[in-house]
Amino acid sequence: DMKAFYAKTLQDFVDEAEGDGWFTETAPFVGIADRGFGGRSGPIGWSVAVPIMLDDLHRYYGARDLIARHYDACARYVDLVHAKCPSLIVPQCIGDHEALEKASTSLTGTAHFYQWARLVAGFAETLGNSSDAGKYNQLADDIRAAFQARFVRAGKVGQGLQGEQLFGLYHDLIPKSERAMALAILKKNIESGGGALTTGIFSTKYLLDVLSTEGLEELAGKMVMRREFPGWGFMLDNGATTLWETWKPSDNVYSQSHPMFGSVEEWFMKHVLGIAPADGSVGFNRITIRPKAVAGLTWAKGTYHSAKGPVSVEWRLIDGKMKLDLIIPPGIQTKVWLPNEQKWVEVASGHHQWPKEISDYNGK
């Protein structure tokens, strides 16, 4: 039930942008304007929270009304950035905050410009504005081409750092013919560092999502579970009771209670428990359930309290086979991956358990 909270946050940012059209780093504005576009403007990596929130509110709560209300402010911002950056390369940004090996800020800023343009194009499509949808999709295509020309060579993004590879992979900014090479460079980087991450606020989220959707979920699991520096286990072993802002202990110079690396919670829900909105979901009306036993885990149990009602999943490994138990509320189209049978099935609302006869689902 976060719709009202995030809707209020969006309104705060839009209120601050009413004058010159630039989104600020904080809303209400408190005087911080680091690495933005001049004046009160914030960095593009921080401002991209606005369209991400709008997109999530639509996907999880069906909030088309908020897209209609804030579309003009979002489109105006993209136009302002385009005017400031006619080459389509954004020269400055705060970048991947607290990364141990930091991607260049022009690389991250340009990726976020692409993300902005693609999200605004999607909003235009949702509102039935085909002209603007075409305009911003074309702009996104042009930004991708500029990104590839500047930063991508044979699958290597920038210097090939973890964060750089992940910005390219997560945002689909790498040519399809080079994607496998890019993933191999990322995997080699991780393995050469003994399985340690070097990622920051953005690329840590990208890391877990990319690995878990590209057949490397076991590697993601091992990175989450490691106890050595850097990682969540290291925080726990050094007295953390809440997430730190930094991978290193900071003697209270930085926040000791910070949501920044909390993307690991999303990973547990989406990729271990397996509950995720499907592509094109509106108001959580379409979901997938794909549980993954990784890094020695033998069971998981949890509930996601969606706008349609609670979705509950429990899985357990017994003799190497996964036993699955789930409850789906009405109004959600659901596809479930059955790991024992290696196939998807469509299920209706209600209580379901596996193993069971696949034929019960009429071959779907």
Buried (B, 14 or more C-beta within 10 A) or exposed (E): EEBEEBBEBBBBBBBBBEEEBBBBBBBEBEEEBEBBBEEBBBBBBBBBBBBBBBBBBBBBBBBBEBBEBBBEBBBBBBBBBBEBBEEBBBEBBBBBBBBBBBBBBBBBBBBBBBBBBBBBBBBBBBBEBEEBBEBBBEBBBBBBEBBBEBBBEEBBBBEBBBBBBBBBBBBEBBBEEBBEBBBEBBBEBBEEEEBBBBBBBBBBBBBBBBBBBBEBBBBBBBBBBBEEBBBBBBBEEEEBEEBBBBBBBEEEEBBBEBEBBBBBEEBBBBBBBBBBBBEEBBBBBBBBBBBBBBBEBEEBEBBBEBBBBEBBBBBBBEEEEBBBBBBBBEEBBBBBBBBEEEEBBEBEBEEBEBEEEBEEBEEE
